Amino acid sequence: MRFRLWILASTLLLFAGPVSAAMVPFGTELDVRLTSEASSDKPSGQPVTGVVIAPVFVNGTPVIAAGTKVAGNTANAAPAVAATADTAEQPATLRIQFTKLEDGHGHSQALYCVLESVDNARESVDDSGLITGINQSQTIQARMDQGITKLASQYQGLSQILSAVKSAIVKPVEPAVDFKPGVEMKLKVTKAFDWSSPAGVPNVAAITPAEAVVQLVSRQPVQTVAENPPSPSDITNLIFIGSMEQLKAAFQEAGWSTSTERNRASEMETAKALIESRGYAEAPMSILYLDGAPPSLTFQKQNNTFEKRHHIRIWLRPQTFQGQPVWVGAATHDISIAFSKESGSFTHGIDPEIDKERAKVVNDMLFTGHVRGLALVDRTGLPSNPSNATGDKLITDGKIAVIEF
């Protein structure tokens, strides 16, 4: 079995020195995290701020550093309006317009961009960047209400009881477009501009000795196993070197939440989140095993829907690296949900391109400033045409990212 050690190209470029003046072309994408709230229930023109959370490259050269600030305002803000006998239902709308880019040294530049997508959101975004909220009439809760109403024609007493129980347990769906600080989104540049910023240089380097890193990777399993039925599942795509405290602190600072244990209480909360069309930041995960062991840690990042989330399972390994604990992770991005008749529960569907989720975790860890070393190791021995336990296809280059805190 042959392994190759790669230093992440983006890391070498990002930390090679100050960024010189460069043209940021049309179509360039910026990953941004909100640092202020944006809501359709507030008048248009509200100020909105954010920060770039991943370095932006043009032709392999860094042009905008992570940590660069963006600012702008809201527009087309309109609250949701329920349907009446004479008018159709109107979902909430909101536009977030970022118009300025600013580094940590006071240098600013006009920014011409459009909102392309909002991460893990229940809302839709059109080509012009307009965010449109959900239709309350199309939610699970609305369908429940319709069923109770139909029942009332024959069993009024029972329908009243069911309605009272639902009202006592479930909160009404909140239809507003309301993004809190921490919500992440992607912007697309609509007009090229020059950008020059003498950004600081984070101290992230290659992990040494390289031969020891390759040896460490060679000893790690490449695929997890589902609990029931026991079948091959997620591919391992990250290794962390550091203490549990360092690992927890980095994910917490990057905006990730821990996952609660799956039990009756968490399953009830999951059902309520689905009925109420909202997120559940501590939602449980199904158990996957690595060398027969359940995860030591689990983290996830949601927005305002349980249907979509970034999530990672992490296992403490018996090996150490230069005296430090070693952890192996399997990260995937949930992008849909459906009820499984086989398991009797809700099952997420994932983005098959799992290397994107590996990059997401790496960028989030880098953004915290806690990363000391970084490498990407090429490995062989992965199954051909892999899929997870629920049948989702897994597309990967087979490499594993190694992060040293």
C-alpha positions in Angstrom: 0.0 0.0 0.0 1.5 3.3 -1.1 0.9 6.7 0.6 1.9 10.2 -0.4 2.1 13.2 1.8 0.8 16.4 0.3 1.0 19.9 1.9 -2.3 21.6 1.1 -1.6 23.9 -1.8 -3.9 26.5 -0.4 -2.0 26.5 2.9 1.4 27.1 1.2 0.0 30.0 -0.8 -2.0 31.5 1.9 0.9 31.7 4.4 3.6 32.5 1.9 3.5 36.2 2.6 1.4 39.4 2.2 -1.1 39.6 -0.6 -0.3 42.0 -3.4 -2.8 44.0 -5.5 -4.9 41.7 -7.6 -8.0 41.7 -9.7 -10.9 39.9 -8.3 -12.9 38.7 -11.4 -16.5 38.3 -12.1 -17.9 35.1 -10.7 -15.5 34.8 -7.8 -17.2 33.2 -4.8 -16.9 34.4 -1.2 -17.8 32.3 1.9 -19.2 34.6 4.5 -20.5 34.3 8.1 -23.0 36.8 9.4 -21.9 38.9 12.4 -25.2 40.7 12.7 -28.9 39.7 12.4 -30.9 40.0 9.1 -34.6 39.7 9.3 -37.6 40.1 7.0 -39.6 41.4 10.0 -37.5 44.6 10.2 -37.7 47.5 7.7 -35.4 47.4 4.7 -32.2 49.3 5.1 -31.0 47.6 8.3 -27.2 47.4 8.4 -25.8 43.9 8.1 -22.2 42.7 8.6 -20.2 39.6 8.1 -16.8 38.1 7.8 -15.1 36.0 5.1 -14.4 32.6 6.6 -12.3 30.9 3.8 -9.5 32.4 1.8 -10.4 33.4 -1.8 -8.0 32.3 -4.6 -7.7 33.5 -8.2 -5.7 31.3 -10.5 -4.0 29.7 -7.5 -3.1 33.0 -5.8 -4.7 34.2 -2.6 -6.5 37.6 -3.1 -8.8 37.9 -0.1 -7.8 36.5 3.3 -10.1 34.9 5.7 -11.1 37.4 8.4 -11.8 40.2 5.9 -15.0 42.0 6.8 -18.1 42.7 4.6 -20.8 45.2 5.2 -24.1 46.3 3.6 -27.8 46.5 4.3 -31.1 44.7 3.8 -33.6 45.4 1.1 -37.0 44.0 -0.1 -37.8 43.1 3.5 -41.4 41.9 3.8 -43.1 39.8 6.5 -45.1 36.7 5.6 -48.8 37.3 5.0 -51.4 34.5 5.5 -53.9 33.7 2.8 -57.4 35.2 3.1 -60.6 34.5 1.2 -59.6 37.1 -1.4 -55.8 37.0 -1.4 -53.1 34.3 -1.8 -50.5 33.5 0.8 -47.4 35.7 0.6 -44.1 34.2 2.0 -41.6 36.5 3.7 -38.9 38.0 1.5 -35.5 39.6 2.2 -32.5 40.7 0.2 -29.0 41.0 1.8 -26.8 43.4 -0.1 -23.1 43.5 0.8 -21.5 46.6 -0.7 -18.2 47.0 1.1 -15.1 44.9 1.8 -12.7 45.9 4.6 -9.5 44.3 6.0 -8.2 44.6 9.5 -6.0 47.6 8.6 -8.7 50.0 7.6 -8.4 49.4 3.9 -11.9 49.2 2.3 -13.2 48.7 -1.2 -16.6 48.7 -2.9 -17.9 45.2 -3.3 -20.2 44.2 -6.1 -21.8 40.9 -5.5 -25.1 38.9 -5.2 -26.2 36.4 -2.6 -25.9 33.0 -4.2 -27.0 30.7 -1.4 -27.6 30.4 2.4 -26.0 27.4 4.0 -28.4 24.9 5.5 -31.4 27.1 5.1 -35.1 26.2 4.6 -35.5 29.3 2.4 -34.8 29.6 -1.3 -32.6 32.1 -3.1 -33.2 33.2 -6.7 -30.7 34.3 -9.3 -31.1 38.0 -8.2 -30.2 37.1 -4.6 -33.8 37.5 -3.3 -34.5 35.2 -0.3 -38.0 33.8 -0.2 -39.3 32.2 3.0 -41.4 29.1 3.4 -45.1 28.8 2.7 -46.8 28.0 6.0 -49.6 26.2 4.1 -47.0 23.7 2.8 -45.5 22.7 6.2 -46.0 19.4 8.1 -47.8 21.4 10.7 -50.3 22.8 8.2 -51.0 19.3 6.9 -51.6 18.1 10.4 -54.1 20.9 10.9 -55.8 20.0 7.7 -56.2 16.4 8.9 -57.6 17.5 12.2 -60.1 19.8 10.4 -61.3 16.9 8.2 -61.7 14.7 11.3 -64.0 17.3 12.9 -66.7 16.7 10.4 -67.3 13.2 11.8 -65.6 13.2 15.2 -65.7 16.7 16.6 -64.8 15.7 20.1 -61.7 13.7 19.0 -60.6 16.5 16.7 -60.8 19.0 19.6 -58.7 16.7 21.8 -56.1 16.3 19.1 -56.0 20.0 18.4 -55.5 20.8 22.1 -52.7 18.2 22.4 -50.9 19.6 19.3 -51.2 23.1 20.6 -49.8 22.1 24.0 -46.8 20.3 22.5 -46.0 22.1 19.2 -45.3 25.7 18.7 -46.6 27.5 15.6 -44.3 27.7 12.6 -42.4 31.0 12.4 -42.5 32.0 8.7 -40.1 35.0 8.9 -36.7 35.0 7.2 -34.6 35.6 10.3 -30.8 34.9 10.1 -28.9 35.2 13.3 -25.1 35.9 13.7 -23.3 32.8 12.7 -25.4 31.9 9.6 -23.2 31.3 6.6 -23.7 32.1 3.0 -22.0 32.3 -0.4 -21.6 35.5 -2.4 -20.8 35.8 -6.1 -18.9 38.8 -7.4 -20.9 40.5 -10.2 -18.3 43.2 -11.1 -14.5 42.8 -11.1 -12.5 44.9 -8.7 -9.0 45.5 -7.5 -8.1 44.4 -4.0 -4.9 45.0 -2.1 -4.5 44.0 1.5 -1.3 43.4 3.6 -3.1 40.8 5.7 -1.3 39.1 8.6 0.3 35.7 8.2 -1.1 32.9 10.4 1.6 30.5 11.7 0.5 27.2 10.0 3.1 24.9 8.6 3.6 21.4 7.4 3.4 18.6 10.0 6.7 17.0 10.6 8.3 14.5 10.3 6.5 13.8 7.1 7.3 10.0 7.3 5.7 9.8 10.7 2.5 11.4 9.3 2.3 8.9 6.5 2.8 6.1 8.9 0.1 7.4 11.2 -2.4 7.6 8.3 -1.5 4.1 7.2 -2.7 2.7 10.5 -6.2 4.2 10.4 -9.3 2.5 9.0 -10.8 4.1 5.9 -14.5 3.3 6.4 -17.0 3.2 9.3 -19.7 0.6 9.9 -23.4 1.3 10.6 -25.0 0.0 13.7 -28.1 -1.7 12.3 -27.7 -3.4 10.0 -23.9 -3.6 10.3 -22.9 -2.4 6.8 -20.1 -0.2 5.5 -20.9 3.5 5.8 -19.0 6.9 5.8 -15.4 7.2 4.7 -13.0 8.7 7.2 -11.6 11.9 5.8 -10.0 13.9 8.7 -7.4 13.3 11.4 -6.9 15.6 14.4 -3.8 15.7 16.5 -4.3 17.3 19.9 -6.1 17.1 23.2 -9.9 16.7 23.7 -10.0 20.2 25.1 -8.3 21.6 22.0 -10.7 19.7 19.7 -13.8 20.8 21.6 -12.6 24.5 21.8 -11.9 24.7 18.0 -15.3 23.3 17.0 -17.1 25.5 19.5 -15.3 28.6 18.3 -16.1 27.6 14.7 -19.8 27.5 15.5 -20.4 23.8 15.7 -22.6 22.2 18.4 -22.4 18.9 20.1 -24.9 16.1 19.4 -27.2 14.8 22.1 -27.8 11.1 22.8 -30.6 9.5 20.9 -33.4 8.7 23.3 -37.2 9.3 23.6 -36.6 13.0 24.6 -34.3 13.8 21.7 -36.5 11.9 19.2 -39.5 13.9 20.4 -37.5 17.1 20.0 -36.5 16.0 16.5 -40.2 15.4 15.6 -41.1 18.9 17.0 -38.3 20.5 14.9 -39.7 18.9 11.8 -43.3 19.8 12.5 -42.3 23.4 13.5 -40.0 23.8 10.4 -37.0 24.8 12.5 -33.5 23.7 13.3 -32.3 21.5 16.3 -28.7 22.4 17.0 -28.1 19.4 19.3 -30.0 16.8 17.2 -28.9 13.2 17.7 -27.0 11.3 15.1 -27.2 7.6 14.2 -24.3 5.6 15.5 -21.4 4.5 13.3 -18.6 2.3 14.5 -14.9 2.5 13.7 -13.0 -0.6 14.7 -16.0 -1.6 16.7 -16.1 1.6 18.8 -18.9 4.3 18.7 -17.8 7.9 18.2 -16.0 9.6 21.1 -17.3 13.1 19.9 -19.9 14.4 17.5 -20.3 17.9 16.2 -22.8 19.5 13.8 -23.6 22.9 12.3 -27.2 23.8 11.5 -29.2 26.8 10.5 -33.0 26.9 10.6 -34.0 23.5 9.4 -33.3 20.0 10.6 -33.2 18.7 7.0 -29.7 20.1 6.4 -26.6 20.1 8.5 -22.8 19.8 8.5 -21.8 17.0 10.8 -18.8 14.9 11.9 -18.3 11.9 14.0 -14.8 11.6 15.7 -13.1 8.6 17.3 -10.2 8.6 19.7 -7.5 6.3 18.4 -5.1 4.1 20.3 -2.1 5.8 18.6 -0.4 9.0 19.6 1.7 11.5 17.5 4.7 13.0 19.3 2.9 12.4 22.6 -0.4 13.9 21.5 -3.8 12.1 21.2 -4.9 11.2 17.7 -8.5 11.4 16.5 -10.1 10.2 13.3 -13.2 11.8 11.8 -15.8 11.1 9.2 -17.5 14.3 8.0 -20.5 14.6 5.6 -23.1 17.2 4.7 -26.8 16.3 5.2 -28.8 18.0 2.5 -32.2 16.2 2.7 -34.4 14.1 4.9 -36.9 11.3 4.4 -38.8 8.8 6.5 -37.3 5.3 6.3 -39.8 2.4 6.5 -36.9 0.0 7.2 -35.6 1.8 10.3 -38.8 3.4 11.3 -37.1 6.8 11.6 -36.1 9.8 9.6 -32.9 9.4 7.5 -30.8 12.1 6.0 -29.5 12.1 2.5 -25.9 13.5 2.0 -24.0 15.5 -0.6 -22.1 12.7 -2.4 -19.0 14.9 -2.9 -17.6 14.4 0.6 -14.3 16.2 -0.1 -16.3 19.4 0.1 -17.2 18.6 3.7 -13.5 17.8 4.4 -12.6 21.3 3.1 -15.4 22.8 5.1 -14.0 21.4 8.4 -10.4 22.4 7.5 -11.4 26.0 6.7 -13.4 26.2 9.9 -10.6 25.0 12.0 -8.1 27.3 10.2 -10.4 30.3 10.9 -10.3 29.7 14.6 -6.5 30.3 14.7 -5.9 27.1 16.7 -4.3 25.1 13.9 -0.5 24.7 14.0 0.1 22.1 11.3 -1.8 20.9 8.2 -1.3 18.2 5.6 -3.3 16.2 3.1 -2.2 12.6 2.7 -3.0 10.5 -0.3 -3.9 6.9 0.5 -5.0 3.8 -1.3 -7.1 0.9 -0.3 -10.5 2.6 -0.4 -13.4 0.6 -1.7 -14.3 1.1 -5.3 -17.6 3.1 -5.9 -18.2 3.4 -2.1 -21.6 4.3 -0.6 -22.8 4.7 2.9 -25.2 2.4 4.8 -28.3 4.2 3.5 -27.2 3.8 -0.1 -25.9 7.4 -0.8 -23.0 7.4 -3.2 -19.6 8.7 -1.9 -17.4 10.6 -4.3 -13.8 11.3 -3.0 -10.2 11.6 -4.1 -9.4 9.3 -1.2 -7.1 11.8 0.6 -7.3 12.5 4.3 -6.7 15.9 5.9 -4.5 15.9 9.0 -4.9 18.9 11.4 -2.4 19.5 14.3 -3.6 21.9 17.0 
